Amino acid sequence: MKINWNAKYFTIAVYALLTIIVGAIAVMVIFNIDAVVEKLSVLTGIITPIIIGIFCAYLLNPLMVKLENGMFRKLSHSQEPKKKGLARVLALTLTMVIILAFLALIIILVIPQLVTNIIAIFSNMDSYIANVRDFIQDISEDHPEIAEFLGNPLDDFSKFISDLWTKYSAEFMNFAGNVAAGIWSVINMLSNVFIGLVLSVYLLAKKEMFVGQIKKLLFAFLKVERAQRFLGICNEASEKFLGSIIGKIIEALLVAMLYFIGLICMGMPYTPLIAAVMFIFNLIPFIGPVIGAIPCGLLLVLSDHPIMALWFLIFVGVLQTIDGNIIAPWILGDQTGLPAVWILISIILGGGLFGPIGMFLGVPVCAVIYMLIKDFVEGRLKKRSLPQNTRNYIGKVDYITPDYVYEEPPFSEQNVADKANEKRSVSQRIKDLHAKLSNKDQK
């Protein structure tokens, strides 16, 4: 017997069934939250190398494409599949060699110095305390009015040190245990990074096939216009996200090199350690250099010449001013397109939810979300014939009535040129600089 299905009621029944299933799953999760969190932590540990591999492939793809279309252009543009495959193999191999050589250089040059400096810090702790005590004593002798105002700061300092060890010796031992656990977690992370790099090789070798499979799924389950729109949004978001990440890494690396050179010229101790710390914190926009300068300054206060901390802070201020006004605008341009307040909010939220990684990725992720919301809002305004620029909504908006129709401003070639200049990629900026330097050499 043939059953006559009512499409309307059948759809309602399906939605009701899905609602019941989702509700049941939510109740089970709430009442078994500890077991769910434990399972999720295990799952996170399993998929971490996969996530790292996808992220590494995503970051290394521009370098591989540049090598494939540059150094191996004749092979990659050949009509023979074997030559194209050879170009991919050579470009991928050279990409991995460059990355591994860079990592090996960091490990060989920086890591031993970091370990040596950290051991020296803990070994010379008594001398550091004596240096600080002598520094306070010299100030008290040279400026008795300061000593009188502070009320015997040297006695208070000695009492502070003794109380610190008496009260917090257990915490110091726990800190040492946490350092050991942190070293083990770093070793575990390095193993995950190695597995991720191996996975990224396979992903990059067959990237067209994997991307094609994802597009195939999109067109299978979405309408054509929606799939095309989704792919367009993904391309635009990927360009903004990747440009922001790579640009920030290049900027932080250049600034770290300037720190390294500047600190060596000033004869400051712990130069590799400070340069590495400032590189890491320079990856965090806006407030990262300030956060990184605090432990480095305290480290220099404990050195043989505490006055170096003052010169270091002055150097940080000068270099970060150069970075903010010259280096960052040249490399990054306006990649994020975020106002300063949104950058700060994204760093706070990213750091609070996901720690240092969240502070690093918070800005580009927020930039992508900001772009999507901006495009959606401006699209809605355009359909309603309303102005899309924020300037039109500053102040009174009484002129916007139900029958108001916004007229586009006259065409300006300068506006088009400015927008094209804003969209220049990081690689193009570096290419332009290289061309200028080449022209100067020829002259």
Backbone torsions as a table, in degrees:
resi	resn	phi	psi	omega
1	MET	NA	132.2	-178.7
2	LYS	-82.6	131.7	-179.6
3	ILE	-97.0	129.8	177.1
4	ASN	-90.4	104.1	-178.6
5	TRP	-82.3	134.0	173.1
6	ASN	-91.9	113.8	-173.2
7	ALA	-59.7	-38.9	-176.8
8	LYS	-64.5	-51.6	-176.8
9	TYR	-72.8	-30.0	176.6
10	PHE	-64.5	-41.5	177.6
11	THR	-62.9	-42.4	178.1
12	ILE	-61.6	-42.0	179.9
13	ALA	-63.7	-40.4	179.2
14	VAL	-63.7	-45.4	179.2
15	TYR	-63.2	-38.9	178.7
16	ALA	-64.5	-42.5	178.5
17	LEU	-63.4	-42.9	178.1
18	LEU	-63.2	-38.1	178.2
19	THR	-63.7	-41.8	178.8
20	ILE	-64.1	-42.7	-179.4
21	ILE	-64.1	-45.7	-180.0
22	VAL	-63.6	-41.2	177.9
23	GLY	-62.8	-41.6	179.2
24	ALA	-64.5	-41.0	178.4
25	ILE	-64.6	-41.3	179.2
26	ALA	-61.7	-41.7	178.3
27	VAL	-63.8	-42.3	179.4
28	MET	-63.1	-40.5	179.9
29	VAL	-65.7	-42.3	-178.2
30	ILE	-63.5	-42.3	-177.3
31	PHE	-82.9	-8.0	177.6
32	ASN	-130.6	43.3	-172.6
33	ILE	-64.2	-36.9	-178.8
34	ASP	-64.6	-45.1	179.3
35	ALA	-65.1	-37.7	179.9
36	VAL	-65.4	-44.2	179.1
37	VAL	-62.6	-40.6	178.7
38	GLU	-63.3	-44.1	178.3
39	LYS	-64.3	-39.1	179.2
40	LEU	-66.0	-37.7	178.1
41	SER	-64.9	-40.1	176.8
42	VAL	-64.1	-44.2	178.9
43	LEU	-62.7	-39.6	178.9
44	THR	-62.7	-42.3	177.5
45	GLY	-62.8	-33.1	-179.3
46	ILE	-73.7	-43.7	-174.5
47	ILE	-87.5	-4.9	179.9
48	THR	-57.0	-47.8	177.4
49	PRO	-60.3	-32.8	179.4
50	ILE	-67.9	-44.0	178.4
51	ILE	-62.8	-42.9	178.2
52	ILE	-62.0	-41.6	179.6
53	GLY	-62.0	-44.2	178.4
54	ILE	-64.3	-42.3	-179.4
55	PHE	-66.5	-41.0	177.7
56	CYS	-63.7	-43.4	177.9
57	ALA	-61.7	-38.7	179.4
58	TYR	-64.4	-39.2	-178.8
59	LEU	-78.6	-32.6	-176.5
60	LEU	-85.2	-16.6	-177.2
61	ASN	-57.8	-44.2	179.3
62	PRO	-59.4	-39.3	178.5
63	LEU	-65.9	-43.0	179.5
64	MET	-63.9	-42.5	179.5
65	VAL	-64.1	-39.5	179.6
66	LYS	-64.1	-42.9	177.4
67	LEU	-67.1	-39.3	-177.9
68	GLU	-66.0	-40.5	-178.8
69	ASN	-90.6	-4.0	179.6
70	GLY	-110.3	-78.2	-176.8
71	MET	-64.5	-35.3	-177.5
72	PHE	-114.0	39.0	-175.4
73	ARG	-64.0	-42.7	-177.7
74	LYS	-61.3	-39.5	-179.8
75	LEU	-72.5	-43.0	-175.6
76	SER	-69.8	-26.8	-179.7
77	HIS	-96.9	8.9	177.0
78	SER	-74.5	155.3	178.5
79	GLN	-83.5	-9.4	-179.1
80	GLU	-87.1	126.2	-180.0
81	PRO	-58.9	-34.3	-178.9
82	LYS	-64.6	-40.6	179.3
83	LYS	-68.8	-37.9	175.6
84	LYS	-62.3	-43.0	177.6
85	GLY	-63.9	-36.4	177.8
86	LEU	-66.4	-38.9	177.1
87	ALA	-62.0	-41.1	178.7
88	ARG	-64.4	-43.3	-179.4
89	VAL	-63.4	-45.0	-178.9
90	LEU	-66.2	-44.1	-179.9
91	ALA	-64.4	-42.2	-179.9
92	LEU	-66.5	-41.7	179.2
93	THR	-62.8	-45.8	-179.9
94	LEU	-65.0	-36.6	176.9
95	THR	-60.5	-47.8	-179.7
96	MET	-65.9	-36.8	177.7
97	VAL	-62.8	-42.8	179.5
98	ILE	-62.8	-46.4	-178.3
99	ILE	-65.6	-45.3	-180.0
100	LEU	-65.7	-36.8	177.2
101	ALA	-65.7	-39.5	178.0
102	PHE	-64.1	-44.9	178.3
103	LEU	-64.4	-40.2	178.8
104	ALA	-64.8	-37.9	178.4
105	LEU	-63.2	-42.2	177.9
106	ILE	-63.0	-44.5	-178.1
107	ILE	-64.3	-42.1	-175.8
108	ILE	-72.9	-42.4	-173.6
109	LEU	-88.9	-36.8	-171.3
110	VAL	-97.5	-48.3	-172.7
111	ILE	-58.1	-49.3	178.4
112	PRO	-58.7	-39.1	177.7
113	GLN	-64.7	-40.1	178.5
114	LEU	-62.2	-46.0	-179.8
115	VAL	-62.4	-43.9	179.7
116	THR	-61.1	-44.4	-178.6
117	ASN	-67.0	-39.9	179.7
118	ILE	-65.3	-42.1	177.3
119	ILE	-62.8	-40.9	180.0
120	ALA	-64.8	-36.1	179.3
121	ILE	-61.3	-48.9	-178.6
122	PHE	-71.9	-31.4	-179.1
123	SER	-71.5	-33.6	-175.7
124	ASN	-101.3	24.0	-176.9
125	MET	-61.4	-38.3	179.3
126	ASP	-63.2	-41.3	179.7
127	SER	-68.6	-33.0	177.1
128	TYR	-63.2	-45.0	178.8
129	ILE	-62.2	-40.3	178.5
130	ALA	-65.1	-38.5	178.6
131	ASN	-63.0	-42.7	179.1
132	VAL	-65.5	-39.1	178.9
133	ARG	-64.9	-43.1	178.0
134	ASP	-64.1	-37.4	179.5
135	PHE	-63.6	-43.6	178.6
136	ILE	-66.4	-38.4	-179.7
137	GLN	-65.8	-40.9	178.9
138	ASP	-63.0	-41.3	178.5
139	ILE	-64.9	-40.4	-179.5
140	SER	-64.9	-38.2	-179.8
141	GLU	-73.1	-38.7	-178.6
142	ASP	-76.6	-29.8	-177.3
143	HIS	-132.3	79.5	-177.7
144	PRO	-62.1	-27.1	179.3
145	GLU	-64.8	-34.4	177.5
146	ILE	-68.2	-43.1	179.1
147	ALA	-62.6	-39.4	178.9
148	GLU	-67.0	-38.7	-179.9
149	PHE	-66.9	-40.6	-178.5
150	LEU	-81.0	-18.3	177.9
151	GLY	75.0	73.7	178.1
152	ASN	52.7	65.8	-176.9
153	PRO	-63.8	-27.9	-178.9
154	LEU	-66.7	-42.2	177.6
155	ASP	-64.7	-42.2	178.6
156	ASP	-63.0	-36.1	179.5
157	PHE	-66.1	-44.9	179.1
158	SER	-62.3	-43.2	177.7
159	LYS	-63.1	-37.6	179.9
160	PHE	-64.0	-42.4	-179.2
161	ILE	-65.7	-44.8	-179.2
162	SER	-65.2	-43.7	177.9
163	ASP	-64.6	-35.6	-179.5
164	LEU	-62.0	-44.3	-179.1
165	TRP	-72.6	-37.2	-179.0
166	THR	-65.2	-44.5	-174.5
167	LYS	-82.5	-32.0	-169.4
168	TYR	-118.0	20.0	178.4
169	SER	-63.7	-38.9	178.3
170	ALA	-64.6	-39.1	178.3
171	GLU	-65.5	-35.3	177.5
172	PHE	-64.5	-39.3	178.1
173	MET	-67.1	-39.4	176.2
174	ASN	-64.2	-35.9	177.6
175	PHE	-62.9	-40.8	177.3
176	ALA	-62.0	-40.6	176.2
177	GLY	-63.9	-38.2	178.3
178	ASN	-66.4	-35.0	176.7
179	VAL	-63.9	-42.8	177.9
180	ALA	-63.0	-42.2	177.7
181	ALA	-65.0	-36.4	177.6
182	GLY	-65.0	-38.8	177.7
183	ILE	-63.1	-41.4	178.8
184	TRP	-65.0	-39.4	178.8
185	SER	-66.4	-34.8	176.5
186	VAL	-65.1	-42.0	177.5
187	ILE	-61.8	-42.3	178.2
188	ASN	-63.9	-39.7	178.0
189	MET	-64.8	-38.8	178.4
190	LEU	-63.5	-37.1	176.5
191	SER	-65.4	-39.7	176.6
192	ASN	-65.1	-38.1	177.8
193	VAL	-64.4	-40.5	178.2
194	PHE	-62.2	-45.7	177.9
195	ILE	-63.0	-40.2	178.4
196	GLY	-62.5	-40.7	177.7
197	LEU	-63.1	-40.5	177.0
198	VAL	-61.8	-43.5	178.4
199	LEU	-64.7	-37.5	-179.7
200	SER	-63.9	-29.1	177.3
201	VAL	-62.1	-45.4	179.2
202	TYR	-66.7	-39.4	-179.9
203	LEU	-65.4	-41.5	179.6
204	LEU	-71.5	-34.5	-179.4
205	ALA	-64.1	-35.4	-177.8
206	LYS	-122.3	41.0	-174.4
207	LYS	-65.5	-36.1	-179.9
208	GLU	-62.4	-38.9	-179.5
209	MET	-66.9	-43.9	-179.2
210	PHE	-66.3	-43.2	178.1
211	VAL	-65.0	-39.0	177.5
212	GLY	-62.5	-37.7	178.2
213	GLN	-66.1	-38.5	178.0
214	ILE	-65.4	-43.2	177.8
215	LYS	-64.0	-36.7	178.5
216	LYS	-60.8	-42.5	177.5
217	LEU	-64.4	-40.4	-179.6
218	LEU	-61.6	-47.8	-178.0
219	PHE	-71.9	-19.3	178.2
220	ALA	-77.0	-30.3	-173.6
221	PHE	-114.3	-9.1	179.3
222	LEU	-120.0	156.5	172.9
223	LYS	-64.6	154.1	-174.1
224	VAL	-58.2	-46.7	-177.8
225	GLU	-65.9	-35.8	178.1
226	ARG	-70.1	-38.9	178.2
227	ALA	-64.0	-43.4	178.8
228	GLN	-64.2	-41.3	178.2
229	ARG	-63.3	-42.1	179.5
230	PHE	-63.9	-41.8	179.3
231	LEU	-65.9	-38.6	177.4
232	GLY	-62.9	-42.5	178.0
233	ILE	-64.2	-41.4	179.7
234	CYS	-63.4	-41.0	179.1
235	ASN	-63.6	-44.3	-179.6
236	GLU	-66.4	-43.0	178.8
237	ALA	-65.9	-39.1	179.5
238	SER	-64.6	-40.3	178.4
239	GLU	-62.3	-43.1	-179.5
240	LYS	-68.9	-44.1	-178.2
241	PHE	-65.3	-48.8	-177.4
242	LEU	-66.6	-41.4	178.1
243	GLY	-61.4	-39.3	179.6
244	SER	-67.5	-43.4	-177.9
245	ILE	-66.3	-53.4	-177.2
246	ILE	-64.6	-42.4	178.7
247	GLY	-60.6	-40.9	-179.5
248	LYS	-67.9	-37.2	178.0
249	ILE	-65.2	-44.3	179.0
250	ILE	-63.4	-43.3	179.3
251	GLU	-61.7	-47.1	-179.5
252	ALA	-63.1	-35.9	179.3
253	LEU	-67.3	-43.2	177.9
254	LEU	-63.2	-43.4	179.7
255	VAL	-64.6	-40.3	178.3
256	ALA	-62.6	-39.1	177.2
257	MET	-64.0	-39.4	176.9
258	LEU	-65.5	-38.6	175.2
259	TYR	-61.5	-45.1	-177.9
260	PHE	-61.0	-47.5	-179.1
261	ILE	-66.2	-44.9	-178.5
262	GLY	-63.9	-42.3	-179.4
263	LEU	-68.5	-34.7	176.0
264	ILE	-65.5	-42.9	179.4
265	CYS	-63.1	-32.9	178.9
266	MET	-85.5	-3.7	177.1
267	GLY	69.5	33.3	-178.8
268	MET	-87.3	147.8	177.1
269	PRO	-76.8	168.1	175.1
270	TYR	58.2	34.0	-176.6
271	THR	-59.8	-49.3	179.9
272	PRO	-61.3	-39.8	-179.4
273	LEU	-63.9	-46.5	-178.5
274	ILE	-66.1	-41.7	179.1
275	ALA	-62.6	-40.3	178.8
276	ALA	-66.6	-42.0	178.6
277	VAL	-63.0	-44.0	-178.9
278	MET	-69.0	-31.2	174.8
279	PHE	-63.2	-46.1	-178.4
280	ILE	-63.3	-46.0	-176.6
281	PHE	-76.5	-21.5	175.4
282	ASN	-71.8	-15.5	174.2
283	LEU	-68.6	-21.8	178.2
284	ILE	-90.1	115.7	-176.6
285	PRO	-67.4	157.4	166.0
286	PHE	75.1	-65.0	-174.6
287	ILE	-110.7	-3.6	-177.1
288	GLY	-59.7	-49.9	-179.9
289	PRO	-60.2	-33.8	178.3
290	VAL	-66.3	-43.7	178.9
291	ILE	-63.3	-42.6	-178.8
292	GLY	-69.0	-30.8	-177.9
293	ALA	-70.2	-24.5	-176.6
294	ILE	-65.9	-55.4	179.4
295	PRO	-65.3	-33.2	178.4
296	CYS	-66.3	-40.9	177.1
297	GLY	-63.9	-41.3	177.6
298	LEU	-64.7	-35.3	177.8
299	LEU	-63.7	-40.8	179.3
300	LEU	-71.6	-29.1	175.8
301	VAL	-61.0	-33.7	-178.8
302	LEU	-83.7	-1.9	-178.9
303	SER	-79.2	-176.1	-179.2
304	ASP	-67.5	-24.2	-179.1
305	HIS	-127.0	87.8	-176.9
306	PRO	-60.4	-22.9	-179.1
307	ILE	-63.3	-19.8	178.7
308	MET	-61.6	-26.9	178.5
309	ALA	-61.4	-39.0	178.7
310	LEU	-65.1	-45.9	178.7
311	TRP	-63.8	-34.8	178.4
312	PHE	-64.9	-44.5	179.7
313	LEU	-63.9	-37.8	175.8
314	ILE	-64.1	-41.7	178.6
315	PHE	-64.1	-39.5	176.8
316	VAL	-60.8	-45.3	179.1
317	GLY	-60.8	-42.9	-179.8
318	VAL	-66.9	-46.9	-176.3
319	LEU	-67.7	-38.8	179.2
320	GLN	-70.1	-28.9	173.6
321	THR	-66.1	-42.9	176.1
322	ILE	-63.5	-41.4	179.4
323	ASP	-62.9	-46.6	-176.4
324	GLY	-69.1	-29.1	-174.8
325	ASN	-103.4	-18.7	-176.6
326	ILE	-124.0	-59.1	-171.9
327	ILE	-67.6	-53.7	-177.5
328	ALA	-62.5	-46.4	177.9
329	PRO	-62.2	-34.1	-179.6
330	TRP	-69.8	-43.4	-177.2
331	ILE	-81.2	-49.4	-173.4
332	LEU	-88.1	-31.0	-172.6
333	GLY	62.5	-127.9	176.2
334	ASP	-120.3	56.4	-175.0
335	GLN	-63.4	-40.8	-175.5
336	THR	-81.3	-39.6	-177.2
337	GLY	70.0	17.8	-177.0
338	LEU	-97.8	138.9	169.0
339	PRO	-65.3	158.1	-175.5
340	ALA	-59.4	-36.2	-178.0
341	VAL	-65.5	-36.5	178.7
342	TRP	-72.5	-32.0	175.0
343	ILE	-62.5	-45.4	-179.9
344	LEU	-64.3	-43.1	179.8
345	ILE	-63.6	-41.7	-179.5
346	SER	-64.8	-36.6	177.9
347	ILE	-67.1	-43.0	-179.7
348	ILE	-63.6	-47.7	-179.3
349	LEU	-66.7	-44.5	179.7
350	GLY	-63.5	-42.6	178.7
351	GLY	-68.3	-37.5	179.5
352	GLY	-68.4	-34.0	-176.6
353	LEU	-89.5	-38.7	-170.9
354	PHE	-129.0	10.6	175.6
355	GLY	74.9	-153.2	-176.9
356	PRO	-58.6	-38.0	178.4
357	ILE	-62.2	-38.2	178.4
358	GLY	-66.5	-35.4	176.9
359	MET	-66.6	-34.5	180.0
360	PHE	-73.7	-45.4	-176.1
361	LEU	-90.1	-9.5	-176.2
362	GLY	-60.8	-41.3	-176.7
363	VAL	-68.1	-51.7	178.8
364	PRO	-62.8	-36.4	177.7
365	VAL	-64.9	-44.4	178.1
366	CYS	-63.4	-35.5	178.4
367	ALA	-63.8	-40.1	178.2
368	VAL	-66.2	-44.8	178.8
369	ILE	-62.8	-42.0	178.2
370	TYR	-60.2	-41.8	179.4
371	MET	-64.4	-43.6	-179.4
372	LEU	-64.0	-45.4	179.1
373	ILE	-64.5	-40.5	180.0
374	LYS	-62.5	-45.8	179.2
375	ASP	-63.6	-39.7	-179.4
376	PHE	-65.0	-46.9	-179.2
377	VAL	-64.6	-44.8	-179.3
378	GLU	-67.0	-32.8	175.1
379	GLY	-64.1	-41.9	177.5
380	ARG	-63.7	-42.2	179.6
381	LEU	-65.2	-38.2	-179.9
382	LYS	-64.9	-39.7	177.9
383	LYS	-63.6	-30.6	-178.8
384	ARG	-93.5	8.7	178.1
385	SER	58.3	42.4	178.2
386	LEU	-114.3	155.6	-179.4
387	PRO	-63.8	144.5	-177.2
388	GLN	-101.3	-17.4	-177.9
389	ASN	-81.3	137.6	-178.5
390	THR	-62.5	-29.0	-179.5
391	ARG	-57.1	-30.5	-177.9
392	ASN	-72.4	-10.9	-177.2
393	TYR	-110.4	5.4	176.8
394	ILE	-83.8	129.0	-177.7
395	GLY	88.8	-152.1	-177.6
396	LYS	-74.4	142.2	178.8
397	VAL	-121.9	30.6	-179.7
398	ASP	-64.2	-22.7	-177.6
399	TYR	-70.9	-17.7	179.4
400	ILE	-83.5	102.6	-179.4
401	THR	-112.6	169.3	-179.5
402	PRO	-56.0	-30.3	-178.7
403	ASP	-100.4	13.8	-178.4
404	TYR	-74.8	137.1	177.5
405	VAL	-128.5	123.7	-177.3
406	TYR	-82.2	135.9	177.5
407	GLU	-106.1	131.4	-179.6
408	GLU	-66.1	144.0	176.5
409	PRO	-66.8	158.9	-179.7
410	PRO	-61.3	152.4	-177.2
411	PHE	-63.4	134.1	-179.5
412	SER	-131.2	121.8	178.7
413	GLU	-66.3	-30.4	179.5
414	GLN	-65.3	-39.5	177.9
415	ASN	-62.9	-42.1	179.0
416	VAL	-63.6	-41.9	179.4
417	ALA	-64.3	-39.7	178.8
418	ASP	-63.8	-42.4	179.5
419	LYS	-66.0	-39.3	178.6
420	ALA	-64.9	-37.1	179.1
421	ASN	-67.6	-34.8	179.4
422	GLU	-66.8	-30.3	-174.7
423	LYS	-88.7	3.8	178.7
424	ARG	-62.8	138.0	-178.1
425	SER	-78.5	168.1	178.0
426	VAL	-62.8	-42.1	-179.8
427	SER	-61.9	-37.5	179.1
428	GLN	-66.7	-37.7	178.1
429	ARG	-64.1	-43.3	178.3
430	ILE	-65.4	-38.3	178.8
431	LYS	-63.7	-40.9	178.6
432	ASP	-63.1	-43.0	179.1
433	LEU	-63.3	-41.3	179.5
434	HIS	-62.4	-39.6	178.5
435	ALA	-64.9	-41.4	177.9
436	LYS	-62.7	-43.5	179.5
437	LEU	-64.9	-37.4	178.6
438	SER	-64.5	-41.3	178.9
439	ASN	-63.7	-39.3	178.2
440	LYS	-64.4	-40.2	179.2
441	ASP	-64.0	-39.1	-179.8
442	GLN	-66.1	-38.3	178.9
443	LYS	-68.6	NA	NA
